[in-house]
Amino acid sequence: MIYEQTLDIMYAVGAILVMLMIFFSMIRALAGPTAPDRVVAINIITTNTLIIITLIARVYAQVYFLDIAMVYALMGFIATIGVAKYLEKGALE
């Protein structure tokens, strides 16, 4: 019983810290002087969102949240590759 309460508190503290990191990454994405800085900040936000989805899956013991996290990770990866190609060549061809 005490172990479960301690674990819940640790999950809550971890989620708060990850949300704080997302907030700071959003500031960096808005204030970044160059496009690559913004891309990296958005990639960090995507990764931290995956961490939160995984924490939700663990807390609620629902495995299908992990499938959602995998799809979200693939979408973030494809978006990062697309933006990188656009920044390098100026087009998505």
VENVEN-V619897 format. One record per backbone hydrogen bond with DSSP energy under -0.5 kcal/mol. CO is the residue of the C=O (numbers start at 1). NH is the residue of the N-H. If there is no record, write none. Layout:
co | nh
CO | NH
CO | NH
This chain:
co | nh
1 | 5
2 | 6
3 | 7
4 | 8
5 | 9
6 | 10
7 | 11
8 | 12
9 | 13
10 | 14
11 | 15
12 | 16
13 | 17
14 | 18
15 | 19
16 | 20
17 | 21
18 | 22
19 | 23
20 | 24
21 | 25
22 | 26
23 | 27
24 | 28
25 | 29
26 | 30
27 | 31
28 | 32
34 | 38
35 | 39
36 | 40
37 | 41
38 | 42
39 | 43
40 | 44
41 | 45
42 | 46
43 | 47
44 | 48
45 | 49
46 | 50
47 | 51
48 | 52
49 | 53
50 | 54
51 | 55
52 | 56
53 | 57
54 | 58
55 | 59
56 | 60
57 | 61
57 | 62
61 | 63
62 | 65
63 | 66
63 | 67
64 | 68
65 | 69
66 | 70
67 | 71
68 | 72
69 | 73
70 | 74
71 | 75
72 | 76
73 | 77
74 | 78
75 | 79
76 | 80
77 | 81
78 | 82
79 | 83
80 | 84
81 | 85
82 | 86
83 | 87
84 | 88
85 | 89
86 | 90
